[in-house]
Amino acid sequence: MIREVKFESQDRRIKQILAALNANGIKDIEEANAICEQYGLDPYKTCEETQPICFENAKWAYVVGCAIALKKGCKNAAEAAEAIGIGLQSFCIPGSVADDRKVGLGHGNLAAMLLREETKCFAFLAGHESFAAAEGAIKIAAKADKVRKEPLRCILNGLGKDAAQIISRINGFTYVQTQFDYYTGELKVVKEIAYSDGPRAKVKCYGADDVREGVAIMWKEGVDVSITGNSTNPTRFQHPVAGTYKKERVLAGKPYFSVASGGGTGRTLHPDNMAAGPASYGMTDTMGRMHSDAQFAGSSSVPAHV
């Protein structure tokens, strides 16, 4: 045992952590850490390397999750991701927003979906304000394909063509300029500009003029899974696009897994952020609950999702 088990709000979390471990035949966090070490794994360090500013509880949550996955004898990456989600969920404080939304299980299920071959395209429905989405796209493109036969396509879809081009240029993505015909409902590609020749160029970045064009972009790419950014334009672009696309996919009998990032946590939108009380159930939280299959807490934690 190299490290002392110590993390934020330990006394408020430990009861359900031990319950999750015991249910899987593990005595405590120390034993969980020993199981990981036995297999030459250090989830604590891996978590720290992925996001150096992350909390101690996040690092130990991954230790617990990985130990559960190993104890269960998970045979592939997707199964392991789901088991890791059990560990993450055990760290959510009872009665918290994260507990209510089942954030830990949601993270595990999302990761599992991105690792399965059935998922072909993952979209960041962003306001194009967020470099967190860009970080997430880069990390997914680099890591998910290690266990996939067919590479996962990653796109960014946000409001504003200029913004999309700027994001593409800074990050080395491929900017796709589109034009939407409001009379016929057709979407045309005007031009594509690759701002690098490496793996980042595989990430396509779209800028829409409005919700209808945003939905058309989702259909063009055949998006299976998406996550909404919550910093800019959530009520006038991301959530309406996800909700409309969800309805259309259901009517077409096709699957679509929608993740709402953030919600109301810490968001003050303006007068339309109605009734954002102590529990932070603001307008973005409400909209997320209307279309999402999983809802996360904290829109700036996109890299942590991956």
Secondary structure, 3 states (H helix, E strand, C coil): CCCCCCCCCHHHHHHHHHHHHHHCCCCCHHHHHHHHHHCCCCHHHHHHHHCCCCCHHHHHHHHHHHHHHHHHCCCCHHHHHHHHHHHHHHCCCCCCHHHHCCHHHHHHHHHHHHHCCCCCEEEEEECCCCHHHHHHHHHHHHHHHHCCCCCCEEEEEEECHHHHHHHHHHHCCEEEEEEECCCCCCEEEEEEEECCCCHHHHCEEEEECCHHHHHHHHHHHCCCEEEECCCCCHHHHHHHHHHHHHHHHHHCCCCCEEEECCCCCCCCCCCCCCCCCCCCCCHHHHHHHHHCCEECCCHHHHHHHC
